[in-house]
């Protein structure tokens, strides 16, 4: 049993991670300032032994009494709607928040994991994207606040690893979806599902030919824990390598939900990536991990959850 601090523990992905850690017998301290997280994601965990929640902004000093074995830094706005509305907070949690989380891990002698992102690859000129690719990011564009915050966080994590000898794991997350996504978070899967279930037009930005790779949250959490428990520092891509265009996703959502919604088109946002697909050779060979849940099955599960929560 380990004592694990999860920053961003009330978020979509963080809450699933907290739950799985508890299921395997770990003690979990979730830290979240609820800017994009939601207590509703973790309220079912409050009665469980070993779970604690602290409302705190990790961009300020983090104090945790007692021993800590693992620090998982997952705090950050993670959708374009959020980080475009909160650009400075996004930069601060990627820089100051990472610094504070690393400082906690160093003080406690804990293993540290950084939740980085496929966004470090920007609008990629290499396809699919291996971990060795350095990326193609516009640092002064509107998306740069998230992309560069994560790239800085990776650099700081590796500096702590090399200079202080800190035991670290560097994770690059690709588009993840599933229950507990926020209905209005601006991500394409939640956008399409909510619009379809409410009978509203599905909004495609651009012509819909841009591609994404979608990983169901259960698969993502398995991959995260495989990296955490293994011996690979990383970075390691954890994502589903099955590639779909946004137009194909829209068609599949309409099939899964049985919706008769029409599809409408809006202008493509600035610096929107044309392609996104992980090369998961390293995860397969070094961690023995690969996703199991096909997109249709994952969408069916997520749609069922949205039906219940949307009433």
Secondary structure, DSSP 8 states (H G I E B T S, - for coil): --EEEEETTTSHHHHHHHHHHHHTT-EEEEEE--SS--GGGTGGGTTSTTEEEEE--TTS-----S--SEEEE--S--SHHHHHHSHHHHHHHHHHHHHHHHHHHHHHT-EEEEEEEGGGGBS-SSSSB-TT---B--TTSTTHHHHHHHHHHHHHHHHHHHHH---EEEEEE--EE-TT--TTS--HHHHHHHHHHTT--EEEETTS--EEE-EEHHHHHHHHHHHHHSS--EEEEES---EEEHHHHHHHHHHHHT----EEEE---TT--S---B--HHIIIII-------HHHHHHHHHHHHHHHH-
